[in-house]
């Protein structure tokens, strides 16, 4: 898990100051994802929406990224993978990590998932 830990840096939606959030990156089908285990009202999610997904990830080096929210209908397998990568998230997501995808589909609309892509600017 240590290789999956990152710090997300995103400007505060009100203050404009850069705020840092520790998160876990989940990989799924060759892509990287961040999951908001605390839901849509997590501060980092609200800040990210305010800046149209532009942020920085730190893991030894700084990487300018764009985080695009994944449609709820596509989140279930990513959420299951996230629980395998981030054991500390298990109390926050009300599905057993070994549950069938149908159980993840029932809660997927409540848990934002963001695809990480590199930003050139």
C-alpha positions, 0 to 999 in steps of 0.5 A, spaced: 500 500 500 505 505 501 506 505 493 499 507 492 499 513 497 499 520 494 497 527 496 492 531 492 493 538 492 487 542 490 486 550 491 480 551 496 474 553 493 473 559 498 480 561 500 484 559 494 489 556 498 492 550 496 490 544 501 493 537 501 489 531 502 492 524 503 489 519 498 490 512 496 490 510 488 486 504 485 489 501 479 483 498 474 484 496 467 490 500 466 488 506 469 488 510 475 483 512 480 481 516 486 475 514 490 472 519 495 470 514 500 466 520 504 462 521 499 460 528 494 461 532 500 468 531 502 472 537 502 477 535 496 471 533 492 467 540 492 474 543 491 476 539 485 469 541 482 470 548 483 477 548 479 474 543 474 478 537 476 485 540 475 489 538 481 496 536 483 498 529 485 504 528 490 508 521 490 515 523 491 514 528 485 509 533 483 504 531 477 499 535 474 493 532 473 486 532 471 481 528 475 474 526 471 468 524 475 466 517 472 459 515 471 456 511 477 454 506 472 461 504 471 464 505 478 462 498 481 468 494 479 473 500 481 470 501 488 471 493 489 478 494 486 479 500 491 477 496 497 482 491 495 487 497 495 485 501 501 483 497 507 482 503 511 476 505 507 473 498 508 469 501 514 466 507 510 464 503 504 458 499 506 459 493 502 464 487 503 470 487 499 469 480 496 461 482 495 458 481 487 459 487 483 451 488 484 452 490 491 457 495 489 452 497 483 447 499 489 451 504 492 456 507 486 451 513 485 453 515 493 461 514 492 465 519 487 470 516 483 475 520 479 479 517 473 486 520 473 490 523 467 496 527 466 495 534 464 500 538 459 499 545 462 
